[in-house]
């Protein structure tokens, strides 16, 4: 494991270098491109060895038949998966004191030997409601050809999110959008498996035109249009290979929240700080918000364990009023937190803007977005200067397509982008990464 330690910055931890390398999909299936290469190879053999022409012609016909038999989605399965994390206070914070980390887990099956997998995150009770939403929405997917979806992904995304009756219990928020996230992410996983690439590599290899064709620009053209998005992406093409090589070499910047769950004892916090320091982490996040004296003690404890040459962030999980957030963080400023995450209601754009304005002179940024339901809320947050760290939860927002929309808006408005990992095993910081 390698790490680059520098005060005030989040270390590039070699967490994902192995997974970032191009890997083969778990499902063993031949892609269309591979089969085309086989056909060409067979044709050359026929010319060179005419005495085998009959047998090779039979093989060639079989290959063509395989390609012509188009892939279709034949089934969407969804499972309710729950873990009793509340037993040991894993994942506990000021607002969610007894979470049982859970998910609605979607499997999209095709008539070929390949499937796509996606999920949305929940805290236990209510997962069954998301599962029902996924099953209801499956009627809009089963029977379609994946290639037709991928060729015009934006139109499919709009169809899924704007179904004339279902949108009434949204739109683009709540349970229906959680279900959208699981389904859309499963489709992207399917695409990546067909191409035999990890998803990040599939996205890297897509052209600007392909990326833009996946984005629904409705409601955000006052910030970024399709043409502007194309220009932004094209302007980054020349340096793409360099950035990809750097990512493979260094991994991605990461921080850990595992030391700071609110229900942990002081002894456990110390032990976990030591553990993650040994792993190479230089950035740590603590949950705060229930009791100021306890927060002061716990932040002091973590600072004592990690030192002031490491980075500390704090997360209130939406528990404070606006003025309360400002006053509370002024008391914690002595611990030099890089940011306060989710200080108030995730829908309060102006409240976040006020908090950000008050805390920036103290060197404390505002991070939010984990509970932002869609690109429109992100648009307003970015326009209002309400955040310094734009956090995106791929299990809450409408999947990869909507993440791309937020990335482009953040790039246009010169915002920083943080990807909030829906697996919750670590939080991924992608500050200043070019789109």
C-alpha positions in Angstrom: 0.0 0.0 0.0 1.3 3.4 -0.9 0.2 6.8 0.3 1.1 10.4 -0.2 1.0 12.2 3.1 0.6 15.9 3.1 -1.0 18.2 5.7 -4.4 19.5 4.8 -4.9 17.2 1.8 -6.6 13.8 1.5 -4.1 11.1 0.8 -4.2 9.0 -2.3 -4.6 5.6 -0.7 -3.9 2.6 -2.9 -7.3 1.1 -2.1 -8.5 0.6 -5.6 -5.5 0.2 -7.8 -6.0 -3.5 -8.3 -9.7 -3.1 -9.0 -9.1 -0.1 -11.2 -7.1 -2.3 -13.6 -9.0 -3.6 -16.5 -10.7 -6.8 -15.2 -12.9 -9.4 -16.9 -16.5 -9.5 -15.9 -17.6 -12.2 -13.6 -20.1 -13.5 -16.0 -18.4 -15.5 -18.8 -19.8 -14.3 -22.1 -18.5 -13.3 -25.5 -19.0 -9.8 -26.5 -20.3 -8.9 -30.0 -16.9 -7.5 -30.9 -15.1 -10.7 -30.0 -17.5 -12.7 -32.2 -16.9 -10.3 -35.1 -13.1 -10.9 -34.8 -13.8 -14.7 -34.8 -15.7 -14.4 -38.0 -12.9 -12.4 -39.7 -10.4 -15.0 -38.5 -12.5 -17.8 -39.9 -12.7 -16.1 -43.3 -8.9 -15.8 -43.5 -8.6 -19.5 -42.6 -11.0 -20.5 -45.4 -9.0 -18.6 -48.0 -5.8 -20.2 -46.8 -7.1 -23.7 -46.3 -9.8 -24.3 -48.9 -10.1 -28.0 -48.1 -11.7 -27.1 -44.8 -14.2 -24.7 -46.4 -17.3 -26.8 -45.6 -16.6 -27.2 -41.9 -15.5 -23.6 -41.5 -18.5 -22.3 -43.4 -20.8 -24.1 -40.9 -18.8 -22.5 -38.0 -19.1 -19.1 -39.7 -22.9 -19.5 -40.1 -23.1 -20.4 -36.4 -21.2 -17.3 -35.4 -23.4 -15.0 -37.5 -26.5 -16.6 -36.0 -25.2 -15.8 -32.6 -24.7 -12.2 -33.4 -28.0 -11.8 -35.2 -29.9 -13.2 -32.2 -30.1 -9.9 -30.4 -29.8 -9.6 -26.7 -33.1 -8.9 -24.8 -33.9 -8.2 -21.1 -36.1 -11.1 -20.0 -36.3 -10.6 -16.2 -35.8 -8.1 -13.4 -35.3 -9.6 -10.0 -35.0 -7.6 -6.8 -34.0 -8.7 -3.3 -34.5 -7.2 0.1 -31.1 -7.5 1.8 -30.5 -6.4 5.4 -27.7 -6.4 7.9 -28.2 -5.9 11.7 -25.5 -3.2 12.0 -27.5 -1.5 14.8 -26.3 -4.3 17.2 -22.9 -2.7 17.5 -23.8 0.9 16.5 -22.0 0.5 13.2 -23.2 3.4 11.0 -24.8 5.3 13.8 -25.0 9.1 13.7 -26.9 12.0 15.3 -30.0 11.5 13.2 -29.9 7.8 12.5 -29.1 6.2 15.9 -29.9 2.6 15.1 -29.4 1.9 11.4 -29.6 -1.6 9.9 -27.7 -1.1 6.7 -29.7 -2.6 3.9 -30.4 -2.5 0.2 -32.8 -3.3 -2.6 -30.6 -5.4 -4.8 -31.6 -5.5 -8.5 -30.6 -8.2 -11.0 -31.4 -7.5 -14.7 -31.2 -10.8 -16.7 -30.9 -11.2 -20.4 -31.5 -14.1 -22.9 -27.7 -14.4 -23.0 -25.5 -15.6 -20.2 -25.0 -12.1 -18.9 -26.8 -10.1 -16.2 -26.4 -6.6 -14.6 -26.5 -5.8 -10.9 -27.4 -2.6 -9.1 -28.6 -1.5 -5.7 -30.0 1.3 -3.7 -29.2 1.9 0.0 -31.6 1.9 2.9 -31.5 1.7 6.7 -33.7 -1.3 7.3 -37.4 -0.6 7.7 -38.9 0.6 4.4 -36.7 -1.5 2.2 -39.7 -3.6 1.2 -41.3 -0.4 -0.2 -38.3 0.2 -2.5 -38.4 -3.4 -3.6 -42.1 -3.0 -4.5 -41.2 0.2 -6.5 -38.5 -1.7 -8.4 -40.9 -4.5 -9.3 -43.5 -2.0 -10.4 -41.0 -0.2 -12.7 -39.7 -3.5 -14.1 -42.6 -3.5 -16.5 -41.0 -0.7 -18.4 -37.7 -2.7 -18.9 -38.5 -6.3 -19.5 -38.6 -7.1 -23.2 -36.3 -4.2 -24.2 -33.0 -4.6 -26.1 -30.1 -3.3 -24.0 -28.5 -1.9 -27.1 -31.6 0.2 -27.8 -31.4 1.6 -24.3 -27.7 2.4 -24.5 -28.0 4.0 -27.9 -30.4 6.6 -26.4 -29.9 6.3 -22.7 -31.2 9.8 -21.9 -34.6 9.0 -23.5 -34.9 5.8 -21.5 -33.9 7.6 -18.3 -36.7 10.2 -18.9 -39.2 7.5 -19.7 -38.4 5.7 -16.4 -38.5 8.8 -14.3 -41.5 10.5 -16.0 -44.0 7.7 -16.3 -47.2 9.6 -16.2 -48.7 8.0 -13.1 -45.7 6.9 -11.1 -44.1 10.4 -11.2 -47.0 11.7 -9.0 -45.3 10.0 -6.0 -42.0 11.6 -7.0 -41.2 13.2 -9.2 -37.5 12.3 -9.3 -37.3 12.0 -5.5 -38.2 9.6 -2.8 -38.9 5.9 -3.2 -39.4 6.0 -6.9 -36.0 7.7 -7.5 -34.3 5.2 -5.1 -35.8 2.4 -7.3 -34.6 4.3 -10.4 -31.1 4.4 -9.0 -31.0 0.6 -8.5 -32.4 -0.1 -12.0 -30.2 2.4 -13.8 -27.0 1.3 -12.1 -27.9 -2.3 -12.9 -28.2 -1.3 -16.6 -24.8 0.4 -16.5 -23.3 -2.7 -14.9 -24.9 -4.8 -17.7 -23.3 -2.6 -20.3 -19.9 -2.9 -18.6 -20.2 -6.6 -18.5 -21.2 -6.9 -22.1 -18.1 -4.8 -23.0 -16.0 -6.9 -20.5 -14.8 -3.7 -18.6 -15.3 -2.3 -15.1 -17.8 0.5 -15.1 -15.2 3.2 -14.6 -13.3 2.0 -17.7 -16.4 1.9 -19.7 -17.1 5.5 -18.9 -13.6 6.6 -19.6 -13.7 4.9 -23.0 -17.0 6.5 -24.0 -16.8 9.4 -26.4 -18.1 12.9 -25.4 -21.0 12.3 -27.7 -21.9 9.0 -26.0 -21.6 10.5 -22.6 -23.9 13.4 -23.5 -26.4 11.1 -25.1 -26.9 9.5 -21.6 -27.8 12.7 -19.9 -31.3 14.2 -19.6 -30.7 18.0 -19.7 -34.2 18.9 -18.8 -34.3 21.6 -16.0 -30.5 22.3 -16.1 -30.0 24.0 -19.5 -29.8 27.4 -17.6 -26.4 26.1 -16.3 -25.2 23.7 -19.0 -26.5 22.8 -22.4 -25.8 19.8 -24.5 -23.4 21.8 -26.7 -21.6 23.2 -23.7 -21.3 19.7 -22.2 -19.8 18.4 -25.4 -17.3 21.3 -25.5 -16.4 20.7 -21.8 -15.8 17.0 -22.5 -13.9 17.5 -25.7 -11.6 20.0 -24.0 -10.5 17.2 -21.7 -9.8 14.5 -24.3 -6.2 15.3 -24.9 -5.2 14.7 -21.3 -7.5 11.7 -20.6 -4.8 9.1 -21.0 -2.5 10.9 -18.6 -5.3 11.2 -16.0 -6.2 7.5 -16.4 -2.6 6.5 -16.0 -2.3 8.6 -12.8 -5.4 7.0 -11.4 -4.2 3.5 -12.1 -0.8 4.3 -10.5 -2.1 6.1 -7.4 -5.6 4.9 -6.8 -8.1 7.5 -5.8 -8.1 9.8 -2.8 -10.0 8.4 0.2 -11.0 9.0 3.7 -12.5 6.8 6.4 -15.6 7.3 8.6 -15.0 4.0 10.4 -13.3 5.8 13.3 -16.1 8.2 14.0 -19.5 6.5 14.3 -21.4 8.2 17.1 -22.2 5.1 19.1 -18.6 3.9 19.4 -16.8 3.9 22.8 -13.6 6.0 23.3 -11.6 2.8 23.4 -12.9 1.6 20.1 -12.3 5.0 18.5 -8.7 5.0 19.6 -8.2 1.5 18.3 -9.7 2.3 15.0 -7.7 5.5 14.6 -4.5 3.4 15.1 -5.7 0.8 12.6 -6.5 3.2 9.8 -3.3 5.2 10.4 -1.4 2.0 9.9 -3.4 1.4 6.7 -2.1 4.7 5.3 -5.1 6.9 5.8 -4.5 10.6 6.5 -8.1 11.8 6.5 -10.8 10.9 9.0 -14.4 11.7 9.5 -16.3 11.9 12.8 -20.1 12.1 13.4 -21.3 15.0 15.5 -24.5 16.8 16.4 -26.2 15.3 19.5 -24.2 16.9 22.3 -21.6 19.7 22.0 -19.6 18.7 25.0 -19.5 15.1 23.8 -18.5 16.3 20.3 -15.7 18.4 21.8 -14.4 15.5 23.7 -14.6 13.1 20.8 -13.0 15.5 18.3 -10.2 16.1 20.8 -9.8 12.3 21.2 -9.5 11.8 17.4 -7.1 14.7 17.0 -5.0 13.3 19.8 -4.8 10.0 18.0 -4.2 11.2 14.5 -2.4 14.5 15.1 -2.9 17.9 13.4 -0.9 17.0 10.4 -3.8 14.8 9.3 -7.2 15.9 8.0 -10.4 15.8 10.0 -14.0 16.2 8.8 -17.2 16.2 10.8 -20.7 15.2 9.8 -24.0 16.3 11.5 -26.4 14.3 9.2 -28.9 17.2 8.9 -29.7 17.6 12.6 -29.1 21.3 13.2 -31.0 24.5 12.6 -29.1 27.1 10.5 -28.0 29.3 13.4 -27.3 26.3 15.5 -25.0 24.9 12.9 -22.9 28.1 12.7 -22.6 28.4 16.5 -21.8 24.7 17.0 -19.1 24.7 14.4 -17.5 27.8 15.8 -17.0 25.8 19.0 -15.4 22.9 17.0 -13.3 25.2 14.8 -10.3 24.7 17.1 -10.0 21.1 15.9 -9.5 22.4 12.3 -12.1 20.4 10.5 -11.9 20.5 6.7 -15.6 20.5 6.4 -19.0 20.1 8.1 -21.1 17.7 6.2 -24.9 18.0 6.0 -25.3 20.7 8.7 -29.0 21.1 8.2 -32.0 20.0 6.0 -30.7 18.6 2.7 -33.4 20.7 0.9 -32.5 24.0 2.5 -30.4 25.6 -0.2 -30.3 29.1 1.3 -29.6 27.7 4.8 -26.6 25.9 3.4 -25.5 29.1 1.7 -25.7 31.0 5.0 -23.8 28.4 6.9 -21.1 28.3 4.2 -20.7 32.1 4.2 -20.3 32.1 8.0 -17.8 29.3 8.2 -15.5 29.9 5.3 -13.5 32.6 7.2 -12.8 29.9 9.8 -11.4 27.6 7.1 -14.3 25.2 7.3 -16.1 24.2 4.2 -19.6 22.9 3.7 -20.1 19.4 2.2 -23.5 18.1 1.2 -25.4 16.1 -1.4 -25.7 12.6 0.1 -29.5 13.3 0.5 -29.9 15.5 -2.5 -32.5 13.6 -4.6 -31.7 15.0 -8.1 -29.7 17.2 -10.3 -32.1 20.2 -9.8 -31.2 20.5 -6.1 -27.6 20.1 -6.9 -28.0 22.9 -9.5 -29.4 25.2 -6.9 -26.7 24.3 -4.3 -24.0 25.1 -6.9 -25.6 28.3 -8.1 -26.1 29.6 -4.5 -22.5 28.9 -3.4 -24.1 26.6 -0.8 -21.4 24.0 -0.8 -17.7 23.6 -1.0 -17.7 19.8 -1.5 -20.4 18.4 -3.8 -21.2 15.0 -2.6 -23.2 12.6 -4.8 -24.8 9.4 -3.7 -25.2 7.0 -6.6 -27.8 5.1 -4.7 -30.1 8.1 -4.1 -29.7 10.3 -7.2 -31.0 8.7 -10.4 -27.9 6.5 -11.1 -24.9 7.1 -13.3 -26.8 9.2 -15.9 -27.7 11.9 -13.3 -24.3 11.8 -11.7 -22.8 12.8 -15.1 -25.2 15.8 -15.2 -24.1 16.9 -11.8 -20.4 16.5 -12.7 -20.9 18.7 -15.8 -22.7 21.4 -13.8 -20.0 21.3 -11.1 -17.3 21.6 -13.8 -19.1 24.5 -15.5 -19.5 26.3 -12.2 -16.0 25.3 -11.1 -17.2 23.3 -8.1 -15.4 20.4 -6.5 -16.9 17.0 -6.7 -17.1 14.3 -4.1 -18.4 10.8 -4.8 -20.2 9.4 -1.9 -19.9 5.6 -2.0 -23.2 3.9 -1.6 -21.5 0.8 -0.3 -20.6 2.8 2.9 -17.4 0.8 3.4 -15.5 4.0 2.6 -16.2 7.5 1.3 -14.5 8.4 -1.9 -13.2 11.9 -2.4 -12.6 13.0 -6.0 -11.7 16.6 -5.5 -10.5 18.5 -8.5 -10.7 15.5 -10.8 -11.4 16.7 -14.3 -14.6 15.5 -16.0 
